[in-house]
Structure formats: structure tokens, C-alpha cells
Amino acid sequence: MIALRGLPEIRRGADLAALVARAARRQETNFQPGDVLVVAQKAVSKAEGRVVRLASVKPSPLAREWAQQIRQDHRLVELVLRESRRVLRMTERALIVETRHGLVCANAGVDRSNVPAGAGRAGAHVTCLPLDPDASARVIANALRRRTGIVVPVIISDTFGRPWRLGLVNVAVGAWGMRVLEDLRGTRDSQQRVLRGTILAVADELAAAAGLLMGKSAAIPAVIVRGYRFRPGNEPARRMVRPAAEDLFR
């Protein structure tokens, strides 16, 4: 895992591929065949203009009512509702929703952390998830190929909670250039037993590993994964979303 340091604060319209390639050259870690790039969702959202000033949000009566119940800013709750297909559960601090992408997560990925406040009081801006994280990954991957001449799969990662487990981990919300799942069903384990249900979420595992270097305050929004033998392909991260009929939580 190679942390790409020294990237500037990302602004709307930023060329992420150019910034990442420049950062790699500065620290003499130019991209190589077989590399995978993991980019934090927040950097992508900022570049795509998915930053919202809370003062511009007019909350509905429902948002005001629910905000009181979960002790959140009513404008933030309004944004969560706008970014959601449905609300699955209300906790003491958050709404667990299905986003427009089909992701199940807290507050639809709407987040205040690591967002410059700009004019006005602190916390006045939030980010929303990219409109199409898989398309965002494809754009970055194609731009990197044009700049470097190397095919580099891209994973866009975000921090998620997990059923049955404490703590947060990074998962892939967008991907392009690799197979995101490795289906081992029908193969044999070390004892020659046939595997019946083993499907590895490879993109999630790489996102989680990269998250160890990104941290929450390290200002490292991009990590190169080097030495992992991925399977080429153009599977989107949305392929890893469990169908609702098989989901115990929906």
C-alpha cells in the first residue's frame, strides 16, 4: 500500500487523475502495470460538486420531525431524505436508508467530516455521494490511462458500518477495471473439499486495506495498491449490493 501524500484540498472541477499522477511522480512512485488506485469518495464528491451548503436547504415538515427524534440538523435530515429511495430504520443518531444507488448505509452517505466550512459557522457544508460512483471510477481510470499509458483499475471507497460488527471499515462504492467479486464456488479448499458458497468481495477488501492509510485526519485521499493480482474486467461496485430479496435487513 502506497499513500499518495501532498494532494491539495479538492475543489469542484478538479482533475483527480492529474492530481494523483502528479503526486505519484513527486514521491517517485509512478504507476506500474498491476497497480490499483483507491480514491476516497469525499475527494470524488468534492471534484464533482456534490458539496451542499446547509443554509441553502429548506427542510420539509417530515425532516423537521425526524431530526428532533435523532437529534440531527433538520437540514441534514432533509438532504438524507432527498438522497434516499427508502428509509429502512431510524436509530438514536442516524437514519439507515437505501440510497438511490441501492447502497444501504447511515444517512445516505451525507457527511460533514473533512469538508471546509467556507463562509459562516463551522460545519455549514456537507458532501453527498457521487451521483454514479461507478461512472466516476471509469472516468478516473480512463484519464489515468491517457496520462500514464497504463491500465489502472480504480476503486472509490467510503466508510460504512457493518451488521453484527462494531467499528467502521472502508468499502467500495464505485469501481472500474477489475473484477470486484471472486467467485470460488466449485473450487476446492486445501483439504480438497468443494466450496459451496464462498464469494470474496475483493474490491471491498482492497478498499478496507487502503483505509488504514487514509485515516480520518491524515489528508490522504488516494492510495496505490501494488502487488495484488486482480482479475481484469469492468465490473461495477454495484454488483456487490446484495439483492433485497436476499437481504436480512430489508
C-alpha positions as CSV (number, residue, x, y, z in Angstrom):
1,M,0.0,0.0,0.0
2,I,1.5,3.4,-1.1
3,A,-0.1,6.5,0.4
4,L,-0.1,9.4,-2.1
5,R,0.7,12.4,0.0
6,G,0.6,16.2,-0.7
7,L,-2.7,16.3,-2.6
8,P,-4.3,19.7,-2.3
9,E,-7.8,20.3,-0.9
10,I,-10.0,19.1,-3.7
11,R,-12.3,21.8,-5.3
12,R,-15.1,21.5,-7.7
13,G,-13.9,20.7,-11.3
14,A,-10.6,19.3,-10.1
15,D,-8.9,16.8,-12.4
16,L,-8.3,13.9,-9.9
17,A,-6.4,11.8,-12.4
18,A,-3.9,14.7,-13.0
19,L,-3.6,15.4,-9.3
20,V,-3.0,11.7,-8.4
21,A,-0.5,11.2,-11.3
22,R,1.4,14.3,-10.2
23,A,1.5,13.2,-6.6
24,A,2.8,9.8,-7.6
25,R,5.6,11.4,-9.7
26,R,6.6,13.7,-6.8
27,Q,7.3,10.8,-4.5
28,E,8.8,8.7,-7.2
29,T,6.1,6.0,-7.1
30,N,5.0,6.2,-10.7
31,F,2.2,3.9,-11.7
32,Q,3.1,0.4,-12.8
33,P,1.2,-2.4,-14.6
34,G,-0.8,-4.3,-12.0
35,D,-1.4,-1.3,-9.7
36,V,-4.9,-0.5,-8.4
37,L,-5.8,3.0,-7.3
38,V,-8.2,3.5,-4.3
39,V,-9.7,7.0,-4.0
40,A,-11.7,8.3,-1.1
41,Q,-15.3,9.1,-2.0
42,K,-15.1,12.5,-0.4
43,A,-12.4,13.6,-2.9
44,V,-14.6,12.5,-5.8
45,S,-17.7,14.2,-4.4
46,K,-15.8,17.5,-4.0
47,A,-14.4,17.3,-7.5
48,E,-17.9,16.6,-8.9
49,G,-19.5,19.5,-7.0
50,R,-21.5,17.3,-4.6
51,V,-20.9,19.7,-1.8
52,V,-24.0,21.3,-0.3
53,R,-24.3,24.4,1.8
54,L,-26.8,23.6,4.6
55,A,-28.1,27.1,4.6
56,S,-29.5,26.6,1.1
57,V,-31.6,23.5,2.2
58,K,-35.2,24.0,3.0
59,P,-36.3,21.2,5.3
60,S,-39.8,19.6,4.9
61,P,-42.1,19.1,7.9
62,L,-41.1,15.4,8.0
63,A,-37.4,16.2,8.1
64,R,-38.0,18.6,11.0
65,E,-40.0,15.9,12.9
66,W,-37.4,13.2,12.3
67,A,-34.5,15.5,13.1
68,Q,-35.8,16.0,16.6
69,Q,-36.1,12.3,17.1
70,I,-32.5,11.5,16.1
71,R,-31.0,14.8,17.4
72,Q,-29.6,15.9,14.0
73,D,-29.7,19.1,12.0
74,H,-33.1,19.2,10.2
75,R,-31.4,20.4,7.0
76,L,-29.1,17.4,7.0
77,V,-32.0,15.1,7.5
78,E,-33.7,16.7,4.5
79,L,-30.7,16.0,2.4
80,V,-30.7,12.4,3.6
81,L,-34.3,12.0,2.5
82,R,-33.5,13.5,-0.9
83,E,-30.6,11.1,-1.4
84,S,-32.7,8.0,-0.4
85,R,-35.0,5.6,-2.1
86,R,-36.4,4.5,1.2
87,V,-35.8,4.7,4.9
88,L,-35.2,1.3,6.5
89,R,-34.6,2.1,10.1
90,M,-34.3,5.1,12.5
91,T,-31.6,4.9,15.2
92,E,-30.8,7.3,18.0
93,R,-28.3,9.2,15.8
94,A,-29.0,8.4,12.2
95,L,-31.4,7.1,9.5
96,I,-30.5,3.8,7.9
97,V,-31.5,4.2,4.3
98,E,-31.2,2.7,0.9
99,T,-29.6,5.3,-1.3
100,R,-30.5,6.0,-4.9
101,H,-27.5,3.8,-5.8
102,G,-29.0,0.8,-3.9
103,L,-26.4,1.1,-1.0
104,V,-27.7,0.5,2.5
105,C,-25.9,2.9,4.9
106,A,-26.3,5.5,7.6
107,N,-27.6,9.0,6.5
108,A,-27.3,8.1,2.8
109,G,-23.6,8.9,2.9
110,V,-24.3,12.6,3.7
111,D,-21.3,13.7,5.8
112,R,-19.9,16.8,7.5
113,S,-16.4,15.5,8.2
114,N,-13.4,16.8,6.3
115,V,-15.5,19.4,4.5
116,P,-14.2,23.0,4.7
117,A,-16.9,25.2,6.3
118,G,-16.3,28.2,4.0
119,A,-18.1,31.3,5.0
120,G,-20.2,31.1,8.1
121,R,-20.2,28.9,11.0
122,A,-18.3,25.6,11.2
123,G,-20.0,22.6,9.7
124,A,-22.0,24.7,7.2
125,H,-21.2,22.4,4.3
126,V,-21.7,18.6,3.8
127,T,-20.9,16.2,1.0
128,C,-23.2,13.8,-0.7
129,L,-22.2,10.6,-2.6
130,P,-21.3,10.9,-6.3
131,L,-24.4,10.5,-8.5
132,D,-22.8,7.5,-10.1
133,P,-19.7,6.2,-8.3
134,D,-19.0,3.5,-10.9
135,A,-19.1,6.1,-13.7
136,S,-16.7,8.3,-11.6
137,A,-14.3,5.4,-11.2
138,R,-14.4,4.8,-15.0
139,V,-13.7,8.4,-15.7
140,I,-10.6,8.5,-13.4
141,A,-9.4,5.1,-14.8
142,N,-9.6,6.3,-18.4
143,A,-7.9,9.6,-17.6
144,L,-5.1,7.8,-15.8
145,R,-4.6,5.5,-18.8
146,R,-4.3,8.5,-21.1
147,R,-1.8,10.2,-18.8
148,T,0.3,7.2,-17.9
149,G,-0.2,4.7,-20.7
150,I,-1.0,2.1,-18.0
151,V,-4.4,0.5,-17.3
152,V,-5.0,1.2,-13.6
153,P,-8.3,-0.1,-12.1
154,V,-9.9,2.4,-9.8
155,I,-11.9,1.8,-6.6
156,I,-13.9,4.6,-4.9
157,S,-14.1,3.9,-1.2
158,D,-16.3,5.1,1.6
159,T,-16.6,4.3,5.3
160,F,-19.5,2.1,6.3
161,G,-20.8,0.5,9.5
162,R,-21.5,-3.3,9.4
163,P,-24.3,-5.5,10.7
164,W,-23.1,-7.7,13.6
165,R,-19.8,-5.9,14.0
166,L,-18.6,-2.8,15.8
167,G,-16.4,-0.3,14.1
168,L,-16.2,1.2,10.6
169,V,-14.4,-0.1,7.6
170,N,-13.9,1.3,4.0
171,V,-15.9,-0.4,1.3
172,A,-16.0,0.0,-2.5
173,V,-18.9,2.3,-3.6
174,G,-17.6,2.6,-7.1
175,A,-15.2,0.5,-9.2
176,W,-13.9,0.1,-12.8
177,G,-11.2,-2.0,-14.4
178,M,-11.3,-5.2,-12.3
179,R,-13.5,-8.0,-11.2
180,V,-14.9,-6.8,-7.9
181,L,-16.0,-10.3,-6.8
182,E,-14.0,-13.5,-6.8
183,D,-16.4,-16.5,-7.0
184,L,-14.7,-19.6,-5.5
185,R,-17.8,-21.8,-5.7
186,G,-17.0,-25.1,-7.2
187,T,-13.3,-24.9,-6.4
188,R,-11.6,-26.9,-3.6
189,D,-10.0,-25.8,-0.4
190,S,-6.7,-27.1,1.0
191,Q,-8.4,-30.3,2.1
192,Q,-10.0,-30.8,-1.3
193,R,-13.5,-30.0,0.0
194,V,-15.7,-28.3,-2.6
195,L,-16.5,-24.8,-1.7
196,R,-20.3,-24.1,-2.0
197,G,-20.9,-20.5,-1.0
198,T,-17.6,-18.6,-1.0
199,I,-17.6,-15.4,-2.9
200,L,-14.9,-12.9,-1.9
201,A,-15.7,-9.2,-2.1
202,V,-12.2,-8.3,-3.4
203,A,-12.9,-4.6,-4.1
204,D,-14.2,-4.2,-0.5
205,E,-11.1,-5.9,0.9
206,L,-8.8,-3.6,-1.1
207,A,-10.8,-0.5,0.0
208,A,-10.6,-1.6,3.6
209,A,-6.9,-2.1,3.5
210,A,-6.3,1.3,1.8
211,G,-8.5,2.9,4.5
212,L,-5.8,2.0,7.1
213,L,-3.5,4.6,5.3
214,M,-6.2,7.2,4.6
215,G,-7.3,7.6,8.2
216,K,-9.8,10.3,9.1
217,S,-7.4,13.2,9.6
218,A,-4.3,12.2,7.6
219,A,-5.4,14.1,4.4
220,I,-4.5,11.1,2.2
221,P,-7.4,10.6,-0.2
222,A,-5.6,8.2,-2.6
223,V,-3.7,5.0,-2.1
224,I,-1.9,2.8,-4.7
225,V,-2.3,-0.9,-4.1
226,R,0.8,-2.7,-5.6
227,G,1.4,-6.4,-5.9
228,Y,-2.2,-7.7,-5.7
229,R,-3.1,-10.0,-8.6
230,F,-6.5,-8.7,-9.6
231,R,-8.6,-10.2,-12.3
232,P,-9.2,-7.6,-15.1
233,G,-12.7,-6.7,-16.0
234,N,-15.2,-3.9,-15.9
235,E,-17.5,-5.0,-13.1
236,P,-19.2,-2.1,-11.3
237,A,-19.2,-1.9,-7.5
238,R,-23.0,-2.0,-7.6
239,R,-22.7,-5.7,-8.4
240,M,-21.7,-6.3,-4.8
241,V,-25.0,-4.9,-3.5
242,R,-27.0,-7.9,-2.1
243,P,-30.4,-8.2,-3.8
244,A,-33.2,-7.0,-1.5
245,A,-34.8,-10.5,-1.6
246,E,-31.7,-12.0,0.0
247,D,-31.0,-9.2,2.5
248,L,-32.0,-9.9,6.1
249,F,-32.1,-6.2,6.9
250,R,-34.5,-5.0,4.2
